[in-house]
């Protein structure tokens, strides 16, 4: 079939490539989801807004899901996401024991802007500082906003990069699924 002549060969070749790409992408998706379910949060030291050191593993919930939202003061989509998710976060904390950690990746020169922004936005999240971006780097995160959901065992079960209006609703649904002991579909 690949041995046709000239222009006849081109459509068959592309069909062959597309079929093999479908198989490859399916395999990547399958193994990527398999690995995602097994990923644990690496032990990494962060700071609280009052300058205390804390291991991220000590900050997550063992009673329900934990949402970790990576953000920065200069990142407009990050601010929109955290603001949009605030009402959901309060309800999810009360209903399913979820905990939300907002991890700022602002460096030490800009981290002084974090607390005033948090207060100005009225966010009730636990805010942690990853000034050297150690946790971000340990998790292989490239850009913010980036959101993780962990189950109560501390395993990363869902990841999402970027923010579009409405993403907060999907995030709330994922947290409810994880709280019910299900693996989210994303």
C-alpha positions, 0 to 999 in steps of 0.5 A: 500500500505504501508502494503506490506511485507519485501523488497516489502514494501521498494520501495513503502515506498520511493515512498510515501516519495518522493511524500510527499517531492515534495509537501512539497518542493513545499509549501516551495518554494511557501511561500518562494517566497511569503515572499521574495516579501514582505521583506523590507530592515531593517533600519540599520546604516552603514558607508561610506568609509570616516567614515560618518554614513548612514542608508541603507534605505537612500542609496537605489534608489527610481528611479530604482532597487538597487543591494546590494552586500555583500562582504569582502576583504578576499572573493575571489568569492566576488571580482570576482563577483564585478569585473565581474558586474562592466560593467553591473552596469555602463550600468544599471545605465545609462539605468534603473536608477539602483544603486549598493551598495557594502556592506563590512562586514569586521570588524573594524580591517580589514575595513582599507583594503576596500578603497585601494581594491576598488581603486585598482579594479577600482570599481565605486560602492557606498561602505558601511561598515557593520563593526558589520555585523548588516545589514547582521545579520538583513537580515539573511545572512550567507555567502558572496558573497550574493546579493539582488535586491530591487525594487524602493519601497525598497522591496527585490525581489531577493536573490542570494548566492555565485558566479559562472562565468556568475552569473553577466549576470543573475543579469543584467537580473534580474535588467532589469526585476525589472526595467520593473516592473516585479517580477524576476523568481529566 
